[in-house]
Amino acid sequence: MVLTELSRGELAKITDFSTVNELVQRRLIHLGMKENTEVCIKRKLPFGGPCMIEACGQGISIRLNEAKNIRIEKL
């Protein structure tokens, strides 16, 4: 399952984001995201807009293309 398949308010944990763009991957790691980090979808913007997620007590917005590469496990 990938991050974009979650509905608003659902919780999941990250299982893999090795296929994400290297720069985005580094940014996520610097923000404290890694495998087994719990994430929650806060908002999905329409027309292919970014996803707003909450992880490690922070709100993070990422492109839809990048969110499709983040593998998760629903909690």
C-alpha positions as CSV (number, residue, x, y, z in Angstrom):
1,M,0.0,0.0,0.0
2,V,1.2,3.5,-0.7
3,L,0.7,6.8,1.2
4,T,-1.8,8.2,-1.3
5,E,-4.2,5.3,-0.7
6,L,-4.9,6.5,2.9
7,S,-8.0,8.5,3.6
8,R,-7.9,11.7,5.6
9,G,-7.3,11.0,9.3
10,E,-6.0,7.5,8.9
11,L,-2.9,6.3,10.6
12,A,-0.1,4.2,9.1
13,K,3.6,3.5,9.5
14,I,6.2,3.9,6.8
15,T,7.7,0.7,5.6
16,D,9.9,1.9,2.8
17,F,10.7,5.2,0.9
18,S,13.8,4.2,-0.9
19,T,12.2,4.8,-4.3
20,V,11.5,8.5,-3.5
21,N,13.7,11.2,-5.1
22,E,17.0,11.4,-3.3
23,L,16.6,15.1,-2.3
24,V,13.1,14.5,-1.0
25,Q,14.4,11.4,0.9
26,R,17.1,13.5,2.6
27,R,14.6,16.2,3.5
28,L,12.2,13.6,5.1
29,I,15.1,12.1,7.0
30,H,16.1,15.5,8.3
31,L,12.5,16.1,9.5
32,G,12.8,12.8,11.5
33,M,10.9,10.5,9.1
34,K,12.3,7.0,8.7
35,E,11.0,3.4,8.4
36,N,8.4,2.6,11.2
37,T,7.5,6.3,11.7
38,E,3.8,6.8,12.2
39,V,2.1,9.2,9.7
40,C,-1.4,10.6,9.4
41,I,-3.0,12.1,6.3
42,K,-4.3,15.5,7.2
43,R,-5.3,16.7,3.8
44,K,-5.2,15.8,0.2
45,L,-5.5,18.7,-2.2
46,P,-7.5,18.2,-5.4
47,F,-6.2,18.1,-9.0
48,G,-3.0,16.3,-8.2
49,G,-2.0,18.8,-5.5
50,P,0.3,18.0,-2.6
51,C,-0.6,15.7,0.4
52,M,-0.4,17.2,3.9
53,I,0.8,14.7,6.4
54,E,1.6,14.7,10.1
55,A,4.7,12.8,11.3
56,C,7.0,13.3,14.3
57,G,4.7,16.0,15.6
58,Q,5.2,18.1,12.4
59,G,3.0,19.0,9.5
60,I,4.7,18.2,6.2
61,S,3.5,18.8,2.7
62,I,4.8,16.6,-0.1
63,R,4.1,16.3,-3.8
64,L,1.6,13.6,-4.9
65,N,4.3,12.0,-7.1
66,E,6.6,11.6,-4.1
67,A,3.7,10.3,-1.9
68,K,3.0,7.6,-4.4
69,N,6.5,6.2,-3.8
70,I,6.2,6.0,0.0
71,R,5.1,2.5,1.0
72,I,3.1,2.2,4.2
73,E,1.4,-0.3,6.5
74,K,-2.1,0.7,7.8
75,L,-2.5,0.7,11.6
